[in-house]
Amino acid sequence: MSTYRIAEAASLLGVSDDTLRRWAEAGRVELRTEAGRTVVAGADLARLAESLADHPDRERTRASAVSARNRLAGIVTKVTKDTVMAQVEMICGPYRLVSLMSSEAADELGLEPGVRAIASVKSTNVVVERP
């Protein structure tokens, strides 16, 4: 299972470390200690990211600064596969992205909720890769 340190998790969500800690105190996400470090389970972070993306007041402050060709680091929140195709949903800071790819490609990349990935966006295509 993927885990993320506080700073890493906060960066993926586009918030500060302190905000993530406050959300943990409020019960929005569970933090735990592994090898002396405070971490968030990838699946828990994915659920939190989805809840943030669905919120109607979510700010889109970076929208004007993002060009048509970008590599956006984020976290996979959902993967829906059949025998041929996979739909991969990601949260990259304040953005929710959806990519369609072959199921084979999704398997080779090890894409599952909670995994860190990078979405490369060009026109209407979203290419997902692992860092």
Steps between C-alpha positions, in 0.01 A plus 500: 500500500626849415553746783585869489676728746303805612685745274466269199128442559433872551684584178291249303182659635624856443474595871745576781637243746309677777172473310547127456577462872185698590295278271646195676408648840148560368476134388506563124807280448690256722867551575722225639861452597730270304869476583477820702337701221143621479339374180167479319390180326469553125144367486394738781667790321320407177162507679579842649612630159173384345296674770693823437451481124124453544471807724323785311708772667835347404723781375648482152764764566773356274277455194620811321867412562483152349586462134353243263808277534573408856619222724289499813602286799209350685341197657285233337152500654320238289578242232216335305613219267343252264681250278622765254486853647561674833368832626743660745386789719756723672509804723791733420486789746167671435439310175315174433624323187371191323708297257401211275766241423529130435448272800842354424663844534321565831618160629859559386505837678352347814224759509262465795339741748763664717790469255694812404504573127569779253245610243643650182234714336509605137182616329234237574746222587605414857801270527566343841842382618660403830774723646 
